[in-house]
C-alpha cells in the first residue's frame, strides 16, 4: 500500500490550506481505492465551515447558509487553527449565531464552541416547517398546537391549543425562556452562555 499525495488546491476556490504538515492521512489499498485513515480535527472544522457556505449541493438542503461567508482571516487554515487551539472545543459544535444573533459571517469575533445540547436549544426548528417555530397546525380541531423540547427533562412539553399561530408561538417562547435559568442551575450551560441566551430571547 502507498500513501496518497495530499491535494493542496484552494478549497472551493477560496480557502488556503497553508499547514506545514499533512492534514489528512489517506492511503491507496491494493484495489486502487483511497481510504482516509485520519483527519486533523482543526482542519475538519475549518473544512466544514467552507462546505456549509460554498458547497452547492449542501446549500440545496440547507439554503439558509446561502448568504453566509467566511472572513478574510479564516480563509487561511493556520489562522483558524491558532484561534481554535485557544478554545474549549472538544466534543462541541462551532456556532456563529449565539454571540451575534442573525450573524452571517464565520469569524473569530462572531463564533464560539457550544455543546450539542445548546446548539439544539437555539436551533430554529425543523427544515421545511410551515408554521412558526414550536407551532403546528392541528387539522382535525382546526387549532394551533404549541410544544417545546424540554432539554432538562429530555422530552417534549405540550403547551396547549391556541386560536392563532402567534399565540401558540408566544407560548413556546415563554416556555423556552423559562428553561434558561434552569439550564444554568443544573450545569447545562455556563454563566456566559446563560447571559447570551437571555439576550438572545429578549
PLY file of the C-alpha trace (Angstrom):
ply
format ascii 1.0
element vertex 202
property float x
property float y
property float z
element edge 201
property int vertex1
property int vertex2
end_header
0.00 0.00 0.00
1.17 3.55 -0.76
0.29 6.89 0.77
-1.88 9.15 -1.37
-0.36 12.60 -2.03
-2.36 15.39 -0.42
-4.19 17.84 -2.69
-3.48 21.47 -1.73
-5.84 23.04 -4.25
-7.74 26.08 -2.89
-10.85 24.93 -1.02
-13.89 25.98 -3.09
-11.50 28.37 -4.81
-11.22 30.42 -1.59
-9.73 28.55 1.37
-5.95 28.20 1.56
-4.53 25.17 3.37
-1.18 26.62 4.46
-0.42 23.97 7.08
3.19 22.76 7.30
2.02 19.17 7.88
-0.38 16.73 6.15
-3.90 17.42 7.46
-5.16 14.04 6.26
-3.69 10.58 6.04
-5.08 8.77 3.03
-3.73 5.57 1.56
-4.43 3.61 -1.58
-5.37 -0.01 -0.99
-4.49 -2.99 -3.15
-7.61 -2.39 -5.27
-6.54 1.17 -6.06
-9.19 2.78 -3.87
-8.36 5.57 -1.44
-9.07 5.18 2.27
-8.96 8.07 4.76
-7.07 6.99 7.87
-7.07 10.26 9.85
-8.10 13.90 9.53
-6.72 16.77 11.61
-9.58 17.92 13.90
-8.70 21.57 13.25
-8.80 21.06 9.50
-12.06 19.12 9.78
-13.80 22.08 11.46
-12.25 24.56 9.04
-13.29 22.47 6.05
-16.83 22.19 7.38
-17.48 25.94 7.50
-16.41 26.26 3.86
-18.63 23.32 2.93
-21.62 24.96 4.62
-21.08 28.29 2.89
-19.85 27.34 -0.57
-20.79 23.75 -1.41
-23.64 23.96 -3.92
-25.00 20.52 -3.07
-25.00 21.26 0.66
-26.82 24.55 0.04
-29.70 22.71 -1.63
-30.61 21.01 1.67
-29.50 23.95 3.85
-30.37 27.08 1.81
-30.13 29.42 4.82
-26.33 29.17 4.53
-26.50 30.68 1.05
-25.95 34.17 2.47
-23.14 33.11 4.81
-19.42 33.61 4.24
-16.01 33.10 5.85
-13.99 36.14 6.94
-10.71 37.01 5.18
-8.59 35.96 8.17
-10.08 32.46 8.32
-9.56 31.85 4.62
-6.09 30.72 5.70
-6.25 27.46 7.64
-3.42 28.26 10.06
-5.21 31.42 11.24
-8.31 29.39 12.06
-6.20 26.70 13.76
-4.47 29.25 16.02
-7.88 30.55 17.12
-9.35 27.10 17.66
-6.38 25.96 19.76
-7.33 28.61 22.33
-10.96 27.47 22.53
-12.74 24.82 24.62
-13.72 22.84 21.53
-13.56 19.11 22.18
-16.95 17.45 21.78
-18.59 20.77 20.87
-20.12 22.49 17.82
-18.77 25.61 16.12
-21.60 28.16 16.37
-21.90 31.51 14.57
-25.24 32.70 16.00
-25.20 32.87 19.80
-22.69 35.73 20.09
-24.34 37.79 17.35
-27.95 36.87 16.55
-28.58 36.82 12.82
-24.86 36.74 12.05
-23.88 35.64 8.54
-20.07 35.62 8.80
-17.79 32.98 10.29
-15.07 34.90 12.11
-13.15 34.90 15.43
-15.35 37.76 16.68
-18.66 36.07 15.91
-18.06 32.37 16.59
-17.73 30.17 19.66
-17.89 26.49 20.52
-21.03 25.29 22.29
-22.39 21.92 23.37
-24.59 19.86 21.08
-27.44 20.31 23.55
-27.15 24.11 23.46
-26.86 24.08 19.68
-30.14 22.16 19.51
-31.74 24.54 22.02
-31.16 27.60 19.84
-32.00 25.88 16.55
-34.90 27.31 14.57
-36.76 24.01 14.32
-37.37 21.53 11.54
-36.44 22.39 7.98
-39.44 22.93 5.77
-41.92 23.51 8.59
-44.80 25.73 7.55
-45.61 27.29 10.94
-43.56 29.43 13.30
-41.04 27.59 15.49
-42.72 25.48 18.17
-46.08 25.56 16.40
-48.01 23.04 14.34
-51.49 23.07 12.82
-54.00 20.58 14.26
-56.04 19.83 11.16
-58.90 17.94 12.81
-59.66 20.50 15.54
-58.52 23.47 13.42
-56.30 24.93 16.14
-52.59 25.61 16.55
-50.60 23.38 18.89
-47.65 24.73 20.88
-44.86 22.44 22.05
-41.23 22.70 23.12
-38.48 20.18 23.71
-37.54 20.33 27.39
-33.75 19.96 27.31
-33.65 19.19 31.05
-36.35 16.51 31.15
-35.36 15.20 27.74
-38.90 15.09 26.40
-41.44 17.16 24.50
-43.57 19.55 26.56
-47.08 20.06 25.17
-48.22 23.64 25.69
-51.87 23.51 24.71
-54.03 24.54 21.78
-54.40 28.10 20.54
-56.61 30.02 18.16
-53.80 31.82 16.38
-50.30 30.89 15.28
-48.88 33.92 17.11
-50.47 32.88 20.42
-49.01 29.39 20.12
-45.58 30.75 19.20
-45.58 33.15 22.17
-46.41 30.25 24.47
-43.46 28.34 23.03
-41.14 31.33 23.58
-42.38 31.78 27.15
-41.57 28.17 27.97
-38.23 28.38 26.19
-37.17 31.44 28.20
-38.16 29.68 31.41
-35.73 26.87 30.65
-32.69 29.17 30.57
-32.20 29.70 34.36
-32.96 26.03 34.96
-30.26 25.04 32.47
-27.75 27.14 34.44
-28.84 25.57 37.74
-28.25 22.01 36.52
-24.94 22.89 34.83
-26.00 22.50 31.20
-24.72 25.98 30.35
-22.11 28.40 31.71
-22.84 31.83 33.15
-21.62 33.41 29.90
-23.94 31.19 27.85
-26.81 32.00 30.21
-26.35 35.74 29.68
-26.10 35.29 25.91
-29.30 33.21 25.87
-31.20 35.81 27.91
-30.13 38.46 25.39
-30.95 36.09 22.51
-34.57 35.65 23.65
-35.26 39.27 24.62
0 1
1 2
2 3
3 4
4 5
5 6
6 7
7 8
8 9
9 10
10 11
11 12
12 13
13 14
14 15
15 16
16 17
17 18
18 19
19 20
20 21
21 22
22 23
23 24
24 25
25 26
26 27
27 28
28 29
29 30
30 31
31 32
32 33
33 34
34 35
35 36
36 37
37 38
38 39
39 40
40 41
41 42
42 43
43 44
44 45
45 46
46 47
47 48
48 49
49 50
50 51
51 52
52 53
53 54
54 55
55 56
56 57
57 58
58 59
59 60
60 61
61 62
62 63
63 64
64 65
65 66
66 67
67 68
68 69
69 70
70 71
71 72
72 73
73 74
74 75
75 76
76 77
77 78
78 79
79 80
80 81
81 82
82 83
83 84
84 85
85 86
86 87
87 88
88 89
89 90
90 91
91 92
92 93
93 94
94 95
95 96
96 97
97 98
98 99
99 100
100 101
101 102
102 103
103 104
104 105
105 106
106 107
107 108
108 109
109 110
110 111
111 112
112 113
113 114
114 115
115 116
116 117
117 118
118 119
119 120
120 121
121 122
122 123
123 124
124 125
125 126
126 127
127 128
128 129
129 130
130 131
131 132
132 133
133 134
134 135
135 136
136 137
137 138
138 139
139 140
140 141
141 142
142 143
143 144
144 145
145 146
146 147
147 148
148 149
149 150
150 151
151 152
152 153
153 154
154 155
155 156
156 157
157 158
158 159
159 160
160 161
161 162
162 163
163 164
164 165
165 166
166 167
167 168
168 169
169 170
170 171
171 172
172 173
173 174
174 175
175 176
176 177
177 178
178 179
179 180
180 181
181 182
182 183
183 184
184 185
185 186
186 187
187 188
188 189
189 190
190 191
191 192
192 193
193 194
194 195
195 196
196 197
197 198
198 199
199 200
200 201
